[in-house]
Structure formats: structure tokens, C-alpha cells
């Protein structure tokens, strides 16, 4: 049975968010303390309580990554 998707509210530095919004950055490295899953939504906080959302499309862990960290592909 497929698990329901979840939303994660995260902070991000403005320069990295700008690159996400412009499409120059399509992945985010995060410590996997939230058990991220493909299909989950990440909501990055903007000024004035606005948020921008991305869907996790792929998760990479293991090879080349420090233990406990993942690369989240975002769309």
C-alpha cells in the first residue's frame, strides 16, 4: 500500500531559493531527519510568510553522501 505524502516546512538561504526558482538548481542536500519520501512536498519559507512548494521526485543516499544525508531532486 502506498504511503500518504507529507509536507515539510523548511528554511533555506535566499540565494539558494533564488536559484531553485530560476531553475538553475534542481536538487537540495539535506540531513534526512524527516524520513523524506518521493512524492512529499517541501515548502520553503519566503519573507512575509509566503511559501514556495516543490515535490520530491528522486532521493539519493549512500554512494558519495555523508551518512544521514540525502540529495532530494525537486520539481
MOJO-V212143 format. One record per pair of residues at least 12 apart in sequence whose ideal C-beta (glycine too) atoms are under 6 Angstrom apart, sorted by the first residue. I is the first residue (numbers start at 0). GAP is how many residues later the second one is. D is the distance in Angstrom with one decimal. If there is no record, write none. Layout:
{{I;GAP;D} {I;GAP;D}}
This chain:
{{4;34;4.4} {4;35;5.2} {5;34;5.1} {6;34;4.5} {6;36;6.0} {7;26;5.5} {7;34;5.1} {8;34;5.0} {9;32;5.8} {9;34;5.8} {10;34;5.8} {11;32;4.7} {16;27;5.6} {26;44;5.3} {26;46;5.2} {27;44;4.9} {28;42;5.5} {30;37;5.7} {30;38;5.6} {31;36;6.0} {31;38;4.6} {35;20;5.9} {35;23;6.0} {37;18;5.6} {39;16;4.9} {40;12;5.3} {40;14;5.9} {41;12;5.1} {53;20;4.0} {54;20;5.3} {55;16;5.1} {56;16;4.8} {56;18;4.9} {57;15;3.8} {58;13;6.0}}
